[in-house]
Amino acid sequence: MKTRGAVRIDPGSLTNQGEGAELELAAPYTEPSMTDAVLKRAAALTAGLNARVALVAVHVVPYPMDFSCPAATHAFLVEQLVELAGRCEMPVSAEVVLARSREEGFRYALKPSSIVLVGARKRPWRTAEERLARSLARDGYQVVLMHVE
């Protein structure tokens, strides 16, 4: 039986489990400005820790279509991820995943031990990013929900 994860909202810092161990973080790519803000906050939250971020973009392919990604779309996503990774102060690895749903793609790409950083705008209703964070927590991931302006 899989244990349930947890959602932490806007923590002040992150801690590492063990001396010298690398902290594995994952950041879902949602939109450029929000993902950039999440990466900047991740650098501040992990100051002084040995941390690495996996930046994951999911390209959703609906069921009737062949399971492929047009070259222009793939190139655009890769370009955006490389640009965001270049602005981040910490080591970042970028990945584009093809999947039938957004949640399925993230589940495939995320390591079980990763802390998932999800950025969301503060709204009176539940946003798609907040739903993603809760879904990943139900699947056993440790999720940090960051409210971004």
TORDO-193743 format. One record per residue (C-alpha): residue number from 0; residue in one letter; y, z, x. Coordinates in steps of 0.02 Angstrom, whole numbers, plus 50000, padded with zeros to 5 digits. Example, Ala and Ser with C-alpha at 12.3 -4.5 7.8 and 13.67 -1.06 7.14 Angstrom:
BEGIN
+-----+-----+-------+-------+-------+
!   n ! res ! north !    up !  east !
+-----+-----+-------+-------+-------+
!   0 !   A ! 49775 ! 50390 ! 50615 !
!   1 !   S ! 49947 ! 50357 ! 50684 !
+-----+-----+-------+-------+-------+
END
This chain:
BEGIN
+-----+-----+-------+-------+-------+
!   n ! res ! north !    up !  east !
+-----+-----+-------+-------+-------+
!   0 !   M ! 50000 ! 50000 ! 50000 !
!   1 !   K ! 50170 ! 49952 ! 50067 !
!   2 !   T ! 50298 ! 50090 ! 50078 !
!   3 !   R ! 50467 ! 50064 ! 50000 !
!   4 !   G ! 50617 ! 50037 ! 50111 !
!   5 !   A ! 50790 ! 50105 ! 50086 !
!   6 !   V ! 50965 ! 50039 ! 50061 !
!   7 !   R ! 51105 ! 50125 ! 50156 !
!   8 !   I ! 51280 ! 50080 ! 50101 !
!   9 !   D ! 51418 ! 50066 ! 50232 !
!  10 !   P ! 51347 ! 50187 ! 50363 !
!  11 !   G ! 51459 ! 50248 ! 50504 !
!  12 !   S ! 51332 ! 50207 ! 50640 !
!  13 !   L ! 51152 ! 50157 ! 50672 !
!  14 !   T ! 51031 ! 50253 ! 50781 !
!  15 !   N ! 50890 ! 50194 ! 50892 !
!  16 !   Q ! 50712 ! 50260 ! 50876 !
!  17 !   G ! 50675 ! 50306 ! 51056 !
!  18 !   E ! 50759 ! 50304 ! 51225 !
!  19 !   G ! 50786 ! 50128 ! 51293 !
!  20 !   A ! 50699 ! 50042 ! 51148 !
!  21 !   E ! 50780 ! 49885 ! 51080 !
!  22 !   L ! 50853 ! 49898 ! 50905 !
!  23 !   E ! 50802 ! 49745 ! 50802 !
!  24 !   L ! 50934 ! 49692 ! 50676 !
!  25 !   A ! 50929 ! 49544 ! 50557 !
!  26 !   A ! 51077 ! 49467 ! 50466 !
!  27 !   P ! 51052 ! 49345 ! 50324 !
!  28 !   Y ! 51176 ! 49200 ! 50330 !
!  29 !   T ! 51267 ! 49192 ! 50164 !
!  30 !   E ! 51437 ! 49115 ! 50199 !
!  31 !   P ! 51533 ! 49097 ! 50363 !
!  32 !   S ! 51670 ! 49227 ! 50335 !
!  33 !   M ! 51552 ! 49360 ! 50267 !
!  34 !   T ! 51422 ! 49333 ! 50402 !
!  35 !   D ! 51557 ! 49340 ! 50536 !
!  36 !   A ! 51618 ! 49506 ! 50466 !
!  37 !   V ! 51440 ! 49575 ! 50463 !
!  38 !   L ! 51411 ! 49525 ! 50645 !
!  39 !   K ! 51575 ! 49609 ! 50697 !
!  40 !   R ! 51529 ! 49768 ! 50604 !
!  41 !   A ! 51354 ! 49763 ! 50680 !
!  42 !   A ! 51430 ! 49763 ! 50855 !
!  43 !   A ! 51535 ! 49916 ! 50809 !
!  44 !   L ! 51389 ! 50007 ! 50726 !
!  45 !   T ! 51274 ! 49983 ! 50875 !
!  46 !   A ! 51400 ! 50021 ! 51013 !
!  47 !   G ! 51307 ! 50091 ! 51162 !
!  48 !   L ! 51135 ! 50044 ! 51096 !
!  49 !   N ! 51016 ! 49911 ! 51158 !
!  50 !   A ! 51028 ! 49800 ! 51002 !
!  51 !   R ! 50989 ! 49619 ! 50961 !
!  52 !   V ! 51027 ! 49520 ! 50802 !
!  53 !   A ! 50923 ! 49384 ! 50721 !
!  54 !   L ! 51038 ! 49275 ! 50615 !
!  55 !   V ! 50935 ! 49193 ! 50478 !
!  56 !   A ! 50990 ! 49050 ! 50365 !
!  57 !   V ! 50877 ! 48999 ! 50222 !
!  58 !   H ! 50884 ! 48821 ! 50156 !
!  59 !   V ! 50811 ! 48825 ! 49980 !
!  60 !   V ! 50709 ! 48673 ! 49930 !
!  61 !   P ! 50673 ! 48666 ! 49742 !
!  62 !   Y ! 50493 ! 48635 ! 49684 !
!  63 !   P ! 50505 ! 48453 ! 49629 !
!  64 !   M ! 50572 ! 48400 ! 49800 !
!  65 !   D ! 50473 ! 48368 ! 49958 !
!  66 !   F ! 50472 ! 48516 ! 50076 !
!  67 !   S ! 50597 ! 48448 ! 50202 !
!  68 !   C ! 50778 ! 48470 ! 50251 !
!  69 !   P ! 50896 ! 48322 ! 50268 !
!  70 !   A ! 50953 ! 48301 ! 50448 !
!  71 !   A ! 51138 ! 48318 ! 50404 !
!  72 !   T ! 51109 ! 48482 ! 50310 !
!  73 !   H ! 51003 ! 48553 ! 50450 !
!  74 !   A ! 51131 ! 48502 ! 50582 !
!  75 !   F ! 51272 ! 48580 ! 50481 !
!  76 !   L ! 51178 ! 48746 ! 50462 !
!  77 !   V ! 51132 ! 48750 ! 50647 !
!  78 !   E ! 51313 ! 48713 ! 50695 !
!  79 !   Q ! 51376 ! 48855 ! 50586 !
!  80 !   L ! 51248 ! 48978 ! 50656 !
!  81 !   V ! 51287 ! 48930 ! 50837 !
!  82 !   E ! 51473 ! 48953 ! 50806 !
!  83 !   L ! 51447 ! 49125 ! 50727 !
!  84 !   A ! 51326 ! 49179 ! 50864 !
!  85 !   G ! 51452 ! 49127 ! 50996 !
!  86 !   R ! 51585 ! 49241 ! 50923 !
!  87 !   C ! 51471 ! 49394 ! 50920 !
!  88 !   E ! 51477 ! 49521 ! 51063 !
!  89 !   M ! 51291 ! 49559 ! 51055 !
!  90 !   P ! 51140 ! 49448 ! 51088 !
!  91 !   V ! 51104 ! 49338 ! 50937 !
!  92 !   S ! 50958 ! 49224 ! 50900 !
!  93 !   A ! 50983 ! 49100 ! 50758 !
!  94 !   E ! 50851 ! 49026 ! 50643 !
!  95 !   V ! 50851 ! 48905 ! 50496 !
!  96 !   V ! 50706 ! 48929 ! 50374 !
!  97 !   L ! 50649 ! 48812 ! 50235 !
!  98 !   A ! 50583 ! 48901 ! 50081 !
!  99 !   R ! 50563 ! 48882 ! 49893 !
! 100 !   S ! 50672 ! 49036 ! 49861 !
! 101 !   R ! 50801 ! 49134 ! 49959 !
! 102 !   E ! 50701 ! 49296 ! 49954 !
! 103 !   E ! 50541 ! 49208 ! 50008 !
! 104 !   G ! 50630 ! 49132 ! 50158 !
! 105 !   F ! 50700 ! 49298 ! 50216 !
! 106 !   R ! 50532 ! 49386 ! 50195 !
! 107 !   Y ! 50453 ! 49252 ! 50304 !
! 108 !   A ! 50584 ! 49263 ! 50442 !
! 109 !   L ! 50612 ! 49452 ! 50452 !
! 110 !   K ! 50510 ! 49565 ! 50563 !
! 111 !   P ! 50444 ! 49721 ! 50474 !
! 112 !   S ! 50531 ! 49836 ! 50599 !
! 113 !   S ! 50702 ! 49753 ! 50582 !
! 114 !   I ! 50851 ! 49834 ! 50503 !
! 115 !   V ! 50926 ! 49705 ! 50385 !
! 116 !   L ! 51116 ! 49695 ! 50379 !
! 117 !   V ! 51178 ! 49621 ! 50215 !
! 118 !   G ! 51363 ! 49590 ! 50182 !
! 119 !   A ! 51432 ! 49593 ! 50006 !
! 120 !   R ! 51602 ! 49592 ! 49925 !
! 121 !   K ! 51645 ! 49747 ! 49824 !
! 122 !   R ! 51636 ! 49695 ! 49641 !
! 123 !   P ! 51614 ! 49791 ! 49477 !
! 124 !   W ! 51456 ! 49690 ! 49444 !
! 125 !   R ! 51300 ! 49672 ! 49552 !
! 126 !   T ! 51319 ! 49525 ! 49672 !
! 127 !   A ! 51183 ! 49408 ! 49734 !
! 128 !   E ! 51192 ! 49494 ! 49904 !
! 129 !   E ! 51165 ! 49666 ! 49825 !
! 130 !   R ! 51015 ! 49597 ! 49729 !
! 131 !   L ! 50947 ! 49528 ! 49892 !
! 132 !   A ! 50970 ! 49697 ! 49978 !
! 133 !   R ! 50878 ! 49789 ! 49839 !
! 134 !   S ! 50739 ! 49659 ! 49837 !
! 135 !   L ! 50712 ! 49676 ! 50025 !
! 136 !   A ! 50713 ! 49867 ! 50011 !
! 137 !   R ! 50579 ! 49857 ! 49875 !
! 138 !   D ! 50476 ! 49754 ! 49999 !
! 139 !   G ! 50486 ! 49894 ! 50128 !
! 140 !   Y ! 50631 ! 49840 ! 50238 !
! 141 !   Q ! 50768 ! 49958 ! 50297 !
! 142 !   V ! 50927 ! 49879 ! 50230 !
! 143 !   V ! 51109 ! 49915 ! 50271 !
! 144 !   L ! 51230 ! 49851 ! 50138 !
! 145 !   M ! 51404 ! 49822 ! 50209 !
! 146 !   H ! 51551 ! 49797 ! 50093 !
! 147 !   V ! 51665 ! 49663 ! 50165 !
! 148 !   E ! 51843 ! 49624 ! 50110 !
+-----+-----+-------+-------+-------+
END
